[in-house]
Each structure stands twice: as C-alpha cells, then as structure tokens.
C-alpha cells in the first residue's frame, strides 16, 4: 500500500493572514507553533472553537472581499489550515491577499 501524496503547497501569504488573525484573537503569538501540521483539526486540537470559526470566517470575508457560501461551511472545508487555504484559493472571487 503506498502513502497518499502530500497535499499541494499552501499559499504562504494567505496562511500568514490566518496565523496573524489567530495570534491577534486567540493565541497571542503562539498560533504558528500550535499548528504543527497544516492538516490537523483546529477544533479537535484546541486551535479554534465554534465561535472562533464564525469570527474567522467573518474576518476572511471582509479581508479578502469575498463571500463564503454558508453551504460550504463544513469541517471538510474549514477545520484545518490546509483545508481552509485550499478552499479559499479555489474560491471564484479569491484575488490574493
């Protein structure tokens, strides 16, 4: 059985925007060290709670001037740095940070 291929590299500028928001609002400079794997669950690893997800989505919509379809708000798209960045980069209105 072969290992799964590594996910595509993440947009570093977008990842930085998210880490900085986490630092400013939840982890006070420790977010990057807490996110030991871009595929780890934010919810199950204490990075964000449900209210934090709502606040982060609202920030992302404002900062990136795009609207996240409420039907897309799921762990498959947002519960982890990798999932979130890949979803946002693929969003039709994403123009970079």
N, C-alpha and C positions, 0 to 999 in steps of 0.2 A: 504494500500500500504506500503510495507516495504522499508526501506532505502537500498541503494546499499552497499555492503560490502566495507570496507576500502581496498584500494589497498595494495598489499604486501609491506612490509618494503623495503626501498631503501638501496642499498649498500652504507654504510656510507663513505667508503674511496673514492669511485667514486664521490659521492655527494660533498665531500670536495675538490677534484681536480677541479670540475666545479666551486664551490663557490670561490676558490682561484684564478682561472683564471678571473672570473667576477670581483673580488676585484682588481686584478692587472691591468686589462684593461678597466674597466668601472665604478666601484662603489667605489673604493678606501677604502675598508674595510667595506662597508655597505651592501654588497650583501646578506649576510645571514639574516640580519634584514629586507631587502626588500622582500625577498622570504618568505612571511608569510604562504604560503600553497604550498606544492610541486606540486599541480595540477593546480596552477594559470598559466595563459598565460604569457610568457615572453614578447611577442610582445605587447599585449594589456595593460600590466602593466608597460611598460617602462623599463623592465629589459634589453632587447636587441632590437636592430633594425635589419633590414635585413642584413646590412653589418656585424654587430656583430655576427649574426648566422653563416655567412660564415667563419669569423675568428675563432669562437669557434669550428666549425666542423674541420677546418684545424688543430687546436691545438689538438683536440681529436684524430684525425687520427695519428698525429705524436706522441703524448704522449702515446697512447695505442697501437701503431703499428698495426693498423687495417685500413681498407678502408670502408668508408660508401658508400654504393651503392647510386648513385645520384638519382635513382628512389625512394629511401626511404626518401629523404629529403622532409618532409611534416610536417605540424603542428601536425598531428596525432602522429608523432614520436619524434619531437623535440621542440614543443612550450610549454615547461614547464619542470621543474626539474624531476618530476616523469616520464613523457613520455620519456625524454632523457635517464635517468638512466636505465629504464626498457628496452628500445631499445638496449642500449649498452651492458647490461649484457646478453641479449639474442643473441647478435651478435656471430656468429660461431667462430670468431677469438679473442673474448674477453678472456683475461687471467688474469684479475685483474689489479690493478694499482700498 
